[in-house]
Amino acid sequence: MELKREVGLLWQQFKALLVKNLLLSWRNKRATFLQLFASLVFILLLFCIDRATRSMNYGTTAYKSVTDPLVSFYPSIPPCEDKLYIKFPCFDFLWSGNDSFRVRNIVRSIMANNPGRAIPSSKVMSFTTKEEVDEWILNNQNRVPGALHFRETNATFISYGLQINSTVATKRGHFEDPTFKFQIPFQVAAEREVARSVIGDSNFGWVVGFKEFAHPARETFSALSTIGPAFFLAFAMFGFVLQISSLVAEKELRLRQSMSMMGLYESAYWLSWITWEGILSLVSSLLLILFGMMFQFDFFKKNNFAVVFLVFFLFQLCMTGLAFMLSAFVSKSTSANTVGFSLFIIGFLTQIVTLVGFPYKKQFSRIIRNVWSLYPPNLLAAAVDLLVQATATPEDAGISWSRRDKCSLDDTECVITINDVYIWLISTFFVWLVLAIYFDNVIPNASGVRKSVFYFLMPGYWTGKGGNKVEGN
């Protein structure tokens, strides 16, 4: 093969190094496969966690958009066994005011006329005063869903009070709203029978319908928002560790030094690595988004494809620059796993801090935000949080390409947009890359050889005449 000069030689070396990286990846098929397809495992885990969370809330309409609620007629007092976390033996309800003959008749009518089922006397307890009821409930907790307190003032006036536990309960996906399940049935039953008693007509019609208030869907717990950034970071760490290992191995085995002695251009070396890792980042980012769409995550479906793709692609590219820089400080390829795990732990902790609002709120200074944004996992957490908020409810349409540089209308604390994240990721990539090239030259290699700390100030370095002089360790 003819050896070319200058630009032609640069291109020739670049192609040869690119083929070298391809062959190394082909030989290490398992690691390459994990780097590209590890996202499938993490997306599957997120899917399972998300579905488990949703199943816990399927019994409530709080997380659904309700524009025309259904009307409920003839609410029935349920058996106490239907209440979550009830202790046995239990009672359907307690009542006070048993010193009044008229009140006793009202309670008997409530029991007999309960829609759907008559309440047996063994499931009801009576007391004279409210204080007695309170004392019994205190000594027998979680054995009754509610109590009715009646008071007969005169022949035409009977008052009542309602006492229930208003705590909302959930258990294994079953949601219990005490208002609709217990309070309203007790209220309807008491008012119906009191009205019939006062007017003296036991067959007086009493039909009342109830329905919940129309409401938009509330924001649900999002697995993507809470643990998604950590999962995406873990996915990116596969490529990160492989990058450091490959770069350090070439130094450790003195392959890099041998190639330099044979006339390797430093620019060709770094361009080949950037291109190869860029291709892997491109493919893995596309696969991540496709897997997310396959599992029907609104995060991937509603947000603009290019918006989501650039977040993950630029993040992985930025992590590549960080890997290049750190490889200059690592002398053994076996240490790459330790470095990767350490950075993952640090990133996991800083992402937790980022998700609670630090420092991307107006109360924090710009200097703090700028320093915090130098670490790529923090930017990933901020971007994922923005994308999740844009698809938090069924009505949310996600972030379009035209709105990538705009804050959400209801976010009064917004200080960073998706477009800002892009700018930061691109900027920090070049920062890490420049530092990687600098440290690679000034830190002694495997032979203890390095360049001057100010080598880049020498004209010969840029003209190719004498700029490659080295110094001993």
N, C-alpha and C positions, 0 to 999 in steps of 0.2 A: 504494500500500500504506500502510495506516495505521501511523504510528509510535507504538509503545507506550512505556510508562514502566516503570522499575525492573525487576522480575522479568520482566515481559512483554517489555521491551526486551532484556534479557539473553538470553532464549530466542530472540527474533527474530534478534539478532546471531549467536548461536551457530549457528542453522540456516543463516544466510546464509554464515558462514565455513566451515561443514562442506560446503556445496554448492560453495563456492569451491575447497576442497581436492580435492573429487571431480572437478571440472572440470579442475583442473591435472593431476591424476593421469591423467585420461582423455586429455588432450592429449599427455602424456609417456608414451604407452603402453609403449614399450620399457623405460624405466626401471622402471615399475610392474611389468611382467611379470618383469623380472629380480629385483626385490625379492621377489616372491611365489614364483617358480618356480626360483630359483637353487639351492634346496636339492636339486632333482632331480639337477643336475650333480654336486654334492658327494657325494650319496648314491651315485650311480653310480660315482664315483671310489673311494669307500670300499669299495664292493662288489667292484670289480676288484682292489683291493689285498688285501682280505680273502680272496678266492678264490685269488689267487696265493700267499698265505701258506699257506692250507690245503692247496693242492696240493703244497707242499713237505713236508708232514707226512703225506700220505695213506698212506705205506708203513709207518707205525709205529702201534702201538696205544696209545702213551703218552698220547695225547689223547682216547682213547675209554674208556668204562666197560666193563671186562672182568670179568664175574662168573663165567663158566664157560669158561676158555680151552680151545682145541682141543689135542688130544694129537698130537704128532708122533712117528711111528715110523720106524725105519730112516733116520736122517739120513745124508745122503751128503756126502762131502767134495767141495765144488764145484770146478770148474776155476778156476784162478787168474784167468782172464779175466773172471770174474764179480765180482771184487772191484773196488770203486770206487777210482779213482785209482791203479791198478796200472800199472807200467811194463813194457814189453815188450823182450826176451823175458822171460817169467815162469815160475815153477815152482809146482806145486800145493802142495808142502811140502818141507821139508828134514828130514833126520834124522841123528842122531849115534849112534855105537856100531857102526860097520860092521866093527870088528875081531872081532865075535862072529858065528859062523856061525848061531847060533840067532836072533839079532836080525835078521840079513839075511833069514831065512825069514819072520819075523814081518812085516817090512816088505813083502816080496813078497806075502804073504797080504792085507795091508791094501790094496795096489794092486789085486790081482785080485778081491777080494771087496767092493769099494766098491759100495754099492747104486746101481743105475741106470747105472753106467758103470765100466769098468776104467780105472785110471790108468796111462797109458803111462810107461815107464821114462824117457823123455826129459823128463818133467815133474817128475822127482824128483831131488834131489841128496843124496848121502850124505857124511858126515864121520866122523872118528874121535872127536873130542871136542866138547864144547859150546863151547869157546873158538874152535874153528875155525868153527863155525856163527855165533857172534857176530861174528867178524871178517868173514865173507862178507856178513852182513846189513848191517854197517856200511858196507861198500864197495859194496853193491848195494841201496840203499834202495828200498822200495816195489816189490820184484820177487817177493815171496813172502808169502802170508798167514799162514804159521805154520811151526813146526818141532817135531819130536818127538825127545826125548832118551831113549834106552834104556840100561839098565845091567843086565847079567846077573850076579847075585850068586852063585847056585847053581842047581841043576837045578829047584828048586821056587820060586825067588824071582827075579822079573824086575821091576824098577821102571822107571818112565818119568816124564818131565817134559814139560810142554806149554808152548810159547812162542808167543804170538800178539800182534798189535797190538790192544789192547782199545779203541782210540779209535773212538767211534761216528762214522760218516760219512754225509753226505747229499749228494745230487747231483740237481738237477732233479726234485725230488719223490720220488726213490728214497732210502729209509732203510735203512742197513746196520747191523744189530746183530751185532757180531763174536762175541758169546757164542753165539747160536743158529746163525749162519751158518758159523762156523769152529771155535770152541772145542769145542762139543758133538760135532759130527761127528768131529773128531780124537780126542776122548776116548773116544767109543763104539768107534771103529775100533781104537784101541790096546788098550783093555781086552778087546774081543772076541777079538782075535788072540792077545794074551798069555794069556788064559784057555785058549784052544784049544791053545796050545803047551804050557802047563804040564800040562794033563790028557791031552794026547796024542790029542785027538779033533778033527779038522779040520772036522767037521760039527756040532759042539756048537752047540745053539741059543742065540742071544743076542739077545733081543728086549727093548729098553728104550724106554719112551715118555717124552717130555719135554713139558712145557707151561709157559708163563710163569705167574707168580704172579698171581692175581686182584687187580685193583686198580681204584680209581676213576679217572676221567679227570683228567689234570693240566690246570692252567690254560694255555690256549694264548696265543700272541701275539695281541693284539687291535688291529686297525687303529683301532677306535673309541676305545680307551683311549689310544693313543699320538698319533695324528694327528687323531682325531675332534674334540677341542676346538678345534684350530686351524681345521679345516674349518667347524665350526659358527660360529666367530667370523667367519671370512671371509664366510660366508653372511649373518650379521647386519650386516656392515659395508656391504652394499648399501643397506639402509634407513637406516643411520646416516649415511652420506654424503649421501643424498638429503634427510634431515631437516635437516642443517646447511645444505645448499645452499639449500633453500627458505626457511628462516628468515632466513638472511643476505641472500638476494636481496630479500626484502621490505624489509629495513632499507636495503640498498644502493640500491634504487630508490625509497626513501622512501614506499613503499606503507603501511607500518606507521604512519609519522608522519601520513600523510594520513588514514588511518582513525581515528587517535586524535583528530585535529583535528575530525573529523566526529562525535565522541562515542562512539567504540568503547570498550566496557568491557574493561579489561585481563583480567578474569576470563573473559569470553566468548572472548577471543583464545586464551588458554592452554587453556581447556577444549576448544575446537574442535580444537586441535592434538593434545591428549592423546587425545581420542576417536578422531580419524582414525588416528593412529599406533597406537592400541590395536587398532583394527579390523584394520589391516594386519598387526600382530604376531599377532593371533588367527588370521587366515587362513593366514599363512605358517607358523606353528607347527603348525597342523593338517596342512598339506600336507607339512611335513617328516616328521611322524610317519607319515602315510599312505605316503609314499615309502619310509620305512624299513621299514614292514611289507610293502610290495610286494616289496622285495628280501630279505625273510625274515631280517632281523637279529634275533637273540634279544634284543638290547638293547631293541628296540621291541615285540617280541612278548610277552616274558615279564614285563617290568616293567609295572606297572599303567598304563593309558593316561593317567589323570589325573595320576599322578606324573610321567610323562615330559613330558606337555603343559605342566604348570605350570613345569617347569624351563626350557623353551625360551621360553614365553610371558613369564614374569616376567623372564628374562634380556633379551629384546628390549625389554621395557617399561623395564627399568632402563637399557639403553643409550639409549633414547629420552630419558630424563631427563638422562643425561650429554650427549647431543647438544644438548639445549636449553641446558644450562649453558655448553657450549663455544661455542655460536653467539654468545654475548654478547661473546666475545673475538675473533671473526673478523669482519673488515670487508669482505672480498671473497668472493663466492660461489665464485670459482675456486679459493680456498684450501681449500675443503672436502675435495677429494681428497687434498691433502697432509696435512691433519689426520687424515683417516680412515686413510690408509696408515701414518702415524706411530703412531697408536693400535693399529693391527693388529700392527705389529712389536713394540711394547711388550707387547701382550697375548700374542702368540705366545711371547715370551721368558719372561714371568711364568708362563704356563701350563706351560711345560716345567719350571720350578722347582716349581710346584705339584704336578705329577704325580710328582715324585721324593720328595714327602712334606713339603716346606716350605710353610707352617708348621703344617699340620694334623696334628701329632703332639704327644704329651704333653710332649715335651722342649722345646717352644717355648712362650713365655709367651702369655697371652691377649691382651696388648696388641699383640704382633706380629701375631697372627691377626686382630685387629679392624682394624688398619690395612691389612693385606693384603686383607681382604675388602671394602674400600671400592671396589676396582676390579672391575667385574662379570666380566671374562673369567676372573679367578681363581676366582670362585665357580662359573662354568660348568665349569671344568676339574675342580674338586672334585666337583661333582654328577655329571658324566659318569663320573668314575672310580668313584664309589660305585655307579652303575647298571651299569657294566661288570663290576665285581667280583661283583655280585649275579647275573650271568648268565654267569660265566666258564666253567662246565662244564655238560654236558648235564643234570646232576642239579640244578643251581641253579634255583630257581623265580622269581627276581627279587624286586623290592621291591613289596609290596602297599601299598594305601592305609593300612591299619591299622598297618603297620610302617614308615611313612615317618619316624617320629621315633625309631626304634630303630637301634642299631648292629648290624652283623653279629656273630654269636656268636663267630666266629674272628678278629675284628679287635680285637686288644688295644690298638691305638694310636688307636682311634676317638675323635675329639674334635668331629666335626661330622656331622650327619645331613642327609638330604634336607630335612627340615622346617626345620632351621636355615638351610639355603640359601634356602628360601622366605622366611623372616623377614628374612634379610640383603638379599635382592633387593628386597623390598617397602620395607624401611627406607631403603636407599640410593637407591631411586627417588625417594622423597619428599625426601631430602637434596639430590639433584641438582636436583630441581624447584624447591625453595625457593631454592637458590643461583642457579638460572637466572633466576627472577623478580627476585631481588635485584640481581644483576649487570646484568640488562637495564635496570634503572631507574637505577643509579648510574654505569654506563659511558656516556660521551657517545654519542649516536646520530649518524647521518650529518650532521645539522645542528649537531653540537657541543653538543647540549642534554642535560642529565641532571638527575636529582633529587638531593636531599641524601643523603649517606651514611646518615643516620639518619631517612630519610623515613618508615620504618615505625613510628617512635615518635610521629609526629604524629597526634593524634586525628582530624584532618581527612582523613587518608588512609583511615581505616576508615569514617568517616561519609559520605565523598564530598563534604565541604565544605572545600575549600582544601588537600586533601592531594595535589593533583596539580601543585603549584607546581614549576617547573623552574628550573635554574640554567644559566648559560652555561658553556662549557668554560673 
